[in-house]
């Protein structure tokens, strides 16, 4: 079976491998190379690197709506296309350019978390479960009919990066298991209930700013949900402090005492606790941090290096 693959980041690579093992992938489509690092050197996306290693031709179109790209897709004479985190919405003429349409591996339990960052927002929102939805693409944003679902639990301390690795493998397994039945017309199409839909918008750096008036659980979920990118942060003595890892103790402050949210209430070699929640009656334990211009350190190293002390105030400015 002749197929095409559309994808860009590392998350999509296992699904490309699965497709290449079960079909003849005649072309891979990914986003253009992007400048990265301090030197802003152009770097190819992970899918391009893997496709070239597999000997599959790669195209990186900058425009999808001129008609030329749809003509290229038709010329490949593919039975179907598989899309995994490609990063752009495909127009109708492209979607109609294969014989059996475009399948999509989406990293959520649709219709929840439609959009660009479903893994991150599921963790940030404290979900206990997510998964992979295999679906048909239409012109909307993750609105097409569903074909199958694989459910995955989210651990209480699991980061978005860790969960992404798990879901990438689950997505590839679903491709291997369900691509053949789909091609034979054996999978039932299930329309999504739009009334239950939620969105997972593209991430921005500002999404990482911590509001210490939120509960300890909400803060912990935001820290792990925004790991590894864009990362959670706040300000300390005029500098940016990245909060890399936390622990939600589930304990209120002794005797119900209140403190200003963001105040460091304990800073010793065993732990660093920050007041949070309504009137600062809860605490969040900081496990690993990185101050602007410094290397990442554990909480005990931070205290030993006199980088933090009781009474410090973590804030937004």
N, C-alpha and C positions, 0 to 999 in steps of 0.2 A: 504494500500500500504506500503510495507516494504522499508525503505530508510536508507541511511547513511548520516552523517553530518561531514564535514571537516571544521574546523575553529579554531582560536586560541584567538584573542583579544576580548575585550569588544564589539567592533563594531559588531562582529558576533553573539552575544548572542540573540538579538531580532529575528534574522532569525532562530536560533535554536528553540526558543520558538514557532515561527510560524510553523516550520516544525513539531514539536512535537504535536501541536494541530490538525494538518490536516493529519498526517500519523503515521505509527508505525516506530519510529526511533530505529533501532536495534543496532546501534553502533555510537559512536562519535570518530573522529580522530582529535587529536590536537598535537601541538609541545610539546617537553619535558618540564618539569618544569625548570625554570631558576633561578639563584641566583639574588636576588634583595636587594636593600638597602645597607647601610654601612656594615652591618654584612654579606652580601652576602648569605643570607638564601634562600634556595630553596623555590620557590613559584609556585603554580599551575597557569596555564593561566586561564583567566576568563571563557572560554568555558568549561574547565574541571570542574570548580567549579559548573557551572550551570547544566551541564550534570549529575553530581553526585547527585545534588539536585533533579533532575527529575528522578533519578533511571535508567539512561541509561549507559550501559557499555562504558568505555573509553579506547582507546589505544593510545599510544604515541610513534610511531616508530621512530627510529633514522636513519634507512636506508629504502629506498623505491624501490631500483632497484635490490634487490637480488632475486626476484621472490616469496619470502615468504610472503611479504605483499600483493601482488596481489592475492596469493592463499587465504589469510585471507579474502580479500574483496569478492572473489567468494563464500566462505563458508557462508557469511552472507545472500546470496540469495536475495539481494536488487534489487528492480526494477530500482532505480536511486539513485544517490548521489548528495547532494547539498554542494557546496564549497563556503565559505565566509571568505576571508582573512586568509586562512590556512597558507600561507607563504612559500610554496614550490611548484615547478612545478612537476606535476604527470607524471610518465612514461606511455607509451602506454599500457603495460600489465595491469596496474591499471585502466586506462580509459576504457578498454574493459571488466572490470570485473563485470559490472552491465548490466542489460538487456537494459536499455534505456539511458545509458550514465551518464555523470556528468554535472550538471548545475552549473553556477557560478554567484554570485552576485558581480559585480564589481562597485566600487564607482567613475565612471566617465561616460562621454558620449563617448563611444568608437566610433572610434579608437583613440581618444585623450586620453592621459595620461594612456597608458598601463604601468603596473609595480606596484611596492610595495607601493608607497606613492601618489596615485592620488589625494587625498583630499588636502594634503599640497601643492602640486605643482600647482593645479588649483588656490588656493588662492594666492600663491606667484606670479604667473603670471598675477594676476589681472583679472581673468575670472569673468564675471558677471553671469554665469550660469554653473551648473554642473548637476549631476544626478546619477541614478543607471541604469546600463545595465545588464539585465538578458541574459546570453549567454551560449552556449555550450562550454565546455573545449576541447581543443586539446593539442598537445604537445608543442605549442608555448606559449609565454608569453602574455596572454590575446588576442589571435588572432582568437579565434573560432567564429562561426556564432552567430549573435545576434538574440534574440527571442522577446525582448520587452525593452522599455526604459521609465524611469520616470524622468522628468526634474525638477530641483530645482534651484531657484535663489540664488545667493550668495550676502549677504548684504555687503555694503561698509566697514563696520567695523567688520564684522563677522570673528571670528577666526577659524582655522582649527579644533580645539577641539569642538567648538559649531556646526560647520557644520557637523562634524562626527556624532554627536548625532542625528541630523536631518536625515542624510542619512541612518543611521542604522535603523531608524523607517520606512523610505521609502522603504528600501530594504526588510524588513520583510513584509510590505504590498504587495509588488510585488510578493513575494513568495506565500503568501496566495491567491492572485488573479490569478496567472498564472501557478501554479504547476499542478493543475487539467487539464486545457486545454492542457498543454504540454504533460502530460501523455496520453491524449486521441488523441494526434497527431494533435491538432487544431492550433498550433502556426507555423507561417511561419519562416523559417530560412533565415536570411539576411546576406550574406557575408560582412565582413568588407572591406573597401577600404584602403589598406595598404599605399597608397600614402598620405593619410591624417593623418597617425599615428604619435603621439608624445609619448615620454616616461616620466615616473615618477619614477626615480630611488630611491633606498633605501636611507634614510636620514643618514647623518653623522653629528657629532657635528660641524664640520667646516662649514657646510652649514649655520649656524646661524651667522657667522661673517658679520657685517654690513659694507658696503662700502659707506661712506658718500658722495662720488662724484655722487652716483645715485640720481635720482629725489626723491622728497618727497613722491610721490605716490608709487614708486617702493620700497622705504624703508618701508613705512607703510604696504604695502602688504606682504613684507617679515616678518615683525614683527608678524603680525596676522597669516600668513601662517605657521610660525614655532612655534606657540603656540598650545599646551603646550610643544611639544618636537620637536627638541632639544633646542628651545629657541633662540631668537636673542641676540647678545651680541657685545660688543666692549671693549676697554680698556680705563681706566681713571687713571692717575697717577700710572701706573704699575699694576693695579688690574683689574680684569674682572668685567664689568658692564653689568648685564642682563637688556635688555630693554623689559619690560613686556607689555606695552601698549603705543600707540601713537595716535596722531590725525593729519591727513593731512589737513592743513589749506587752501591749494590751493593758498596761497599768496606768492608773491615774496617779498624780503626785500625792505624796504622803499627806494625810490629813486633809485632802481636798484643797490644798493651798493653790492659789492662782499665781501666775507670772505672766509677764508680757510674752506673747507668742514670738518665738525666735530667740528667746533668752537661753543661754547655756546655763543650765541649773546644776549639772554635774560634769566635772572635767578632771578625772584622775586616770591613773595608769590602767584601770580596769575598764573604763567606759566613758563615753561622752553622751550626755542626754540633753536634748533641746526641748523646751516647753512649746507646746502646740495645742491646737484645738481651741474651743471656746474658753476665753479667759486664761488660756495657757494651762489648763488643768490636766492635760495629757503630756506625755513625753515620747519623743522618738529617739532611738539610739542611732548615732552615726558610727558606722563601722569603718568606712574608708572615704577619704576626701582628697581633693587636690586644690591647693590654693594657686591663684594666678601666678605663673612664673616658677612654680615649684613642681616637684615630682609627686605622684600619688603616694599617700601614706596611710597606715592604719590609724585608728583613733588613738591607740597608746603611743605610737610614734609622734603623732600630732601634739599630744599633751607633753611628752618628754622634750620635744623640740620647742616648747613654749609658744606654739602656734595658736593655742586656744586656752582660755581660762574661764573659770566660772564668772558669770556676769557679762561675758561678751554677748553682743546682740547680733543675730543673723537676720538680715533684712533684704528688701528689694532694691535699696539704693546704697 
